[in-house]
Amino acid sequence: MTTVSVGARPFFGRRATRNPLVIGLLRHALLIGVLIVMLYPVVWMVAASFRPSAEVMNSLGLFSKNYTLDNYKHGWSAGQLNFSRYFLNSIAITALSIVGNLVSCSLTAYAFARLEFPFKRILFGVLLATMLLPYHVTLVPQYILFNELAWMNTYLPLVVPKWLGVEAFFVFLMVQFIRTLPRELDDAARIDGCGHWRTFSRIIMPLALPALGTTALFTFIASWNDFLGPLLYLNRPEQWTVSLGLNSFLDVTGESAYGSLFAMSTLALAPIVGFFLGAQKLLIEGVATTGLK
């Protein structure tokens, strides 16, 4: 006599794939795979920086039998100037850019979020529209303007625009954040005799630290990694930034110093990782509260 199990289902059937444990394992496996693909080039670069120059471009693996620090020793002093000079130049430009963006963008955002003035909506729309313009569209007019101002071979073209609130994305980010703050705080400050400046500096800014941290982090990454701007406006080696210093290791004749290049690239990456880890909490709060994707 043959018996039939009515409730039996195939192990790999529809019900099995809906198991939360299986779905969770598949999701984590997919995420780990994507993570490995994304991080492998960086890990390979760090590993290659400790190999002899002859082995750097001959293997895609991570391990070697002949680890060395020669790439760091030679790379630090192989350029036209000591690499510490490039780091100091980048630190100065990046620090001034961060302060400039925080001051100018926060003041502009407060005006759009809290003040009333003629053509406010139109001006805010124009500001948002500027985010649609590619950087290369304004590159030639900016170059002509800075040349007419005799700012070539100075840091002014890289720093001064940051103090004029030209970063529309950061202004928009701060406007969105300030709009989430209750207006009752402004009313209470006004009752206590505070004007707009004291309300901005003592009420709004302390509460806007997540948005300020996000702005500082993105500005740091953009300024530190900027290559095109310094390439256009800085012609003297003593003014070069880290990105231009790294470019000096490349040779069009095919005799590039890849070992030194990867060693200095690893050192150039370290401040970005450190800054990100330090500002990670503010970045997450800023993204969560402004809805930034």
C-alpha positions as CSV (number, residue, x, y, z in Angstrom):
1,M,0.0,0.0,0.0
2,T,1.4,3.3,-1.0
3,T,1.2,6.2,1.4
4,V,1.3,9.8,0.3
5,S,2.4,12.6,2.7
6,V,0.1,15.5,2.0
7,G,2.1,18.1,4.0
8,A,5.6,17.2,2.7
9,R,7.3,19.9,0.6
10,P,10.6,19.7,-1.3
11,F,13.6,20.8,0.8
12,F,14.7,23.5,-1.8
13,G,11.1,24.5,-2.5
14,R,9.5,27.9,-2.2
15,R,9.0,27.6,1.6
16,A,12.7,26.9,2.2
17,T,13.8,30.0,0.3
18,R,11.6,32.2,2.5
19,N,13.4,31.0,5.7
20,P,14.8,34.2,7.3
21,L,18.0,32.4,8.3
22,V,18.7,31.4,4.6
23,I,17.8,34.9,3.3
24,G,20.1,36.4,6.0
25,L,23.0,34.2,5.1
26,L,22.6,34.9,1.3
27,R,22.3,38.6,2.0
28,H,25.5,38.6,4.1
29,A,27.3,36.5,1.6
30,L,26.4,39.0,-1.1
31,L,27.5,41.9,1.0
32,I,30.8,40.3,1.9
33,G,31.4,39.5,-1.8
34,V,30.8,43.1,-2.8
35,L,32.9,44.3,0.1
36,I,35.9,42.1,-1.0
37,V,35.6,43.3,-4.6
38,M,35.5,47.0,-3.6
39,L,38.3,46.8,-1.0
40,Y,40.7,44.4,-2.8
41,P,42.4,47.2,-4.9
42,V,43.1,49.2,-1.8
43,V,44.4,46.2,0.1
44,W,46.5,45.2,-2.9
45,M,48.0,48.7,-3.1
46,V,49.0,48.6,0.6
47,A,50.5,45.1,0.1
48,A,52.3,46.2,-3.0
49,S,53.9,49.2,-1.2
50,F,55.9,46.7,0.9
51,R,57.2,44.7,-2.0
52,P,60.5,45.2,-4.0
53,S,59.9,47.4,-7.0
54,A,60.7,44.4,-9.4
55,E,57.7,42.5,-7.9
56,V,55.1,45.2,-7.7
57,M,53.5,44.9,-11.1
58,N,54.2,41.2,-11.6
59,S,51.6,39.7,-9.2
60,L,48.0,40.3,-8.3
61,G,48.4,38.4,-5.0
62,L,48.7,40.0,-1.6
63,F,51.7,38.1,-0.3
64,S,55.4,38.2,-1.0
65,K,58.5,36.5,0.4
66,N,60.6,39.7,0.3
67,Y,58.9,42.5,2.2
68,T,60.8,45.8,2.4
69,L,60.4,49.4,3.5
70,D,62.6,50.8,0.7
71,N,59.6,52.1,-1.3
72,Y,58.7,54.4,1.7
73,K,62.3,55.6,2.1
74,H,62.9,56.2,-1.6
75,G,59.4,57.7,-2.2
76,W,59.6,60.2,0.6
77,S,62.6,61.9,-0.9
78,A,62.5,60.8,-4.6
79,G,60.6,63.9,-5.9
80,Q,61.9,67.3,-6.6
81,L,61.2,68.2,-3.0
82,N,60.8,66.2,0.2
83,F,57.3,64.7,0.4
84,S,56.7,66.4,3.7
85,R,56.4,69.7,1.8
86,Y,53.6,68.3,-0.3
87,F,51.8,67.2,2.9
88,L,52.1,70.6,4.5
89,N,50.7,72.3,1.4
90,S,47.8,69.9,1.3
91,I,47.1,70.3,5.0
92,A,47.1,74.1,4.7
93,I,44.8,74.2,1.7
94,T,42.4,71.6,3.2
95,A,42.2,73.3,6.6
96,L,41.4,76.7,5.0
97,S,38.8,75.1,2.7
98,I,37.1,73.3,5.6
99,V,36.9,76.5,7.7
100,G,35.7,78.5,4.7
101,N,33.0,76.1,3.8
102,L,31.7,75.8,7.3
103,V,31.5,79.6,7.8
104,S,30.1,80.6,4.4
105,C,27.7,77.7,3.9
106,S,26.3,77.8,7.4
107,L,25.6,81.6,7.2
108,T,24.0,81.2,3.8
109,A,21.9,78.3,4.9
110,Y,20.7,80.2,8.0
111,A,19.6,83.0,5.8
112,F,17.6,80.7,3.5
113,A,16.2,78.7,6.4
114,R,15.2,81.4,8.8
115,L,15.2,84.9,7.3
116,E,12.7,86.4,5.0
117,F,13.9,88.6,2.1
118,P,12.7,89.5,-1.5
119,F,13.1,86.8,-4.1
120,K,14.1,84.2,-1.5
121,R,12.5,81.2,-3.3
122,I,13.9,82.3,-6.7
123,L,17.4,82.7,-5.3
124,F,17.2,79.3,-3.6
125,G,16.0,77.7,-6.8
126,V,19.0,79.3,-8.7
127,L,21.3,78.0,-6.0
128,L,19.9,74.5,-6.4
129,A,20.2,74.8,-10.2
130,T,23.9,75.4,-9.9
131,M,24.3,71.9,-8.6
132,L,23.3,70.6,-12.0
133,L,26.3,72.4,-13.7
134,P,29.3,70.1,-14.2
135,Y,32.5,71.5,-12.8
136,H,34.1,71.6,-16.2
137,V,31.5,74.0,-17.5
138,T,32.7,76.8,-15.2
139,L,36.4,75.8,-15.5
140,V,37.4,78.1,-18.3
141,P,35.6,81.2,-17.0
142,Q,37.1,80.6,-13.6
143,Y,40.6,80.2,-15.0
144,I,40.2,83.5,-17.0
145,L,38.9,85.3,-13.9
146,F,41.7,84.1,-11.6
147,N,44.3,84.9,-14.3
148,E,42.9,88.5,-14.6
149,L,43.1,88.8,-10.8
150,A,46.8,87.7,-10.9
151,W,46.0,84.7,-8.6
152,M,48.0,82.2,-10.7
153,N,50.7,80.3,-8.7
154,T,49.0,81.1,-5.5
155,Y,46.6,79.2,-3.3
156,L,43.9,81.8,-3.6
157,P,41.9,80.1,-6.5
158,L,41.7,76.9,-4.3
159,V,40.8,78.6,-1.0
160,V,38.9,81.9,-1.7
161,P,35.8,80.3,-3.4
162,K,35.3,78.2,-0.3
163,W,34.8,81.4,1.8
164,L,32.1,82.7,-0.6
165,G,29.5,80.0,-0.2
166,V,29.8,78.6,-3.7
167,E,29.3,75.0,-2.6
168,A,25.6,74.7,-3.2
169,F,25.4,71.1,-2.1
170,F,26.6,71.9,1.4
171,V,24.3,75.0,1.6
172,F,21.3,72.7,0.7
173,L,22.4,70.1,3.2
174,M,22.5,72.7,6.1
175,V,19.2,74.3,5.0
176,Q,17.5,71.0,5.2
177,F,19.0,70.4,8.7
178,I,18.2,73.9,10.1
179,R,14.6,73.5,8.8
180,T,14.2,70.5,11.1
181,L,15.0,72.6,14.2
182,P,11.9,74.0,16.0
183,R,11.2,77.7,15.3
184,E,10.2,78.0,19.0
185,L,13.9,78.0,19.8
186,D,14.3,81.2,17.7
187,D,11.2,82.7,19.3
188,A,12.6,82.0,22.8
189,A,16.0,83.4,21.9
190,R,14.3,86.6,20.5
191,I,12.3,87.0,23.8
192,D,15.6,86.8,25.6
193,G,16.9,89.7,23.5
194,C,19.0,87.7,21.0
195,G,19.4,89.1,17.5
196,H,20.0,87.0,14.4
197,W,23.7,86.7,14.9
198,R,23.4,85.5,18.5
199,T,20.6,83.1,17.6
200,F,22.8,81.8,14.8
201,S,26.0,81.4,16.8
202,R,24.5,80.3,20.2
203,I,21.4,78.4,19.3
204,I,21.5,77.1,15.7
205,M,25.2,76.2,15.2
206,P,25.6,74.1,18.4
207,L,22.5,72.0,17.3
208,A,23.8,71.7,13.7
209,L,27.0,69.9,14.6
210,P,26.0,66.7,12.6
211,A,25.5,68.8,9.4
212,L,28.7,70.7,10.1
213,G,30.6,67.4,10.6
214,T,29.3,66.0,7.3
215,T,30.3,69.2,5.5
216,A,33.7,69.1,7.1
217,L,34.3,65.4,6.1
218,F,33.2,65.8,2.5
219,T,35.2,69.0,2.1
220,F,38.3,67.3,3.5
221,I,38.0,64.4,1.1
222,A,37.4,66.7,-1.9
223,S,40.2,69.2,-1.1
224,W,42.7,66.5,-0.1
225,N,42.1,64.5,-3.3
226,D,41.7,67.4,-5.7
227,F,44.1,67.0,-8.6
228,L,42.7,69.2,-11.4
229,G,42.6,72.5,-9.4
230,P,46.3,72.4,-8.2
231,L,47.4,71.2,-11.6
232,L,45.8,74.3,-13.2
233,Y,46.8,77.0,-10.8
234,L,50.1,75.7,-9.2
235,N,53.1,75.5,-11.5
236,R,56.0,75.7,-9.0
237,P,57.1,72.4,-7.3
238,E,57.4,74.0,-3.9
239,Q,53.6,74.8,-4.1
240,W,52.5,71.3,-5.1
241,T,50.0,69.3,-3.1
242,V,50.1,65.5,-2.3
243,S,48.1,64.7,-5.5
244,L,50.6,66.5,-7.7
245,G,53.5,64.9,-5.8
246,L,52.1,61.4,-6.5
247,N,51.7,62.3,-10.2
248,S,55.5,63.0,-10.3
249,F,56.2,59.3,-9.9
250,L,54.6,58.5,-13.2
251,D,56.7,58.6,-16.3
252,V,55.3,58.6,-19.9
253,T,58.3,56.6,-21.1
254,G,57.2,53.6,-19.0
255,E,59.8,53.8,-16.2
256,S,57.3,54.8,-13.5
257,A,58.3,54.2,-9.9
258,Y,55.2,52.2,-9.0
259,G,56.7,51.0,-5.6
260,S,57.3,54.5,-4.4
261,L,53.9,55.6,-5.9
262,F,52.0,53.0,-3.9
263,A,53.9,53.7,-0.8
264,M,53.2,57.4,-0.9
265,S,49.6,56.7,-1.9
266,T,49.2,54.6,1.2
267,L,50.5,57.5,3.3
268,A,48.2,59.9,1.5
269,L,45.2,57.6,2.2
270,A,45.9,57.5,5.9
271,P,44.6,61.0,6.8
272,I,41.3,60.4,5.0
273,V,40.7,57.1,6.9
274,G,41.6,58.8,10.2
275,F,39.4,61.8,9.6
276,F,36.5,59.5,8.5
277,L,36.8,57.4,11.7
278,G,37.0,60.5,13.8
279,A,33.9,62.1,12.2
280,Q,32.0,58.9,11.6
281,K,29.4,59.6,14.4
282,L,28.7,63.1,13.1
283,L,28.5,61.9,9.5
284,I,25.9,59.2,10.4
285,E,23.8,61.7,12.4
286,G,24.0,64.2,9.6
287,V,23.0,61.8,6.9
288,A,20.2,60.4,9.1
289,T,18.7,63.8,10.1
290,T,19.0,65.5,6.6
291,G,17.8,62.4,4.6
292,L,21.0,62.6,2.5
293,K,21.4,59.6,0.2
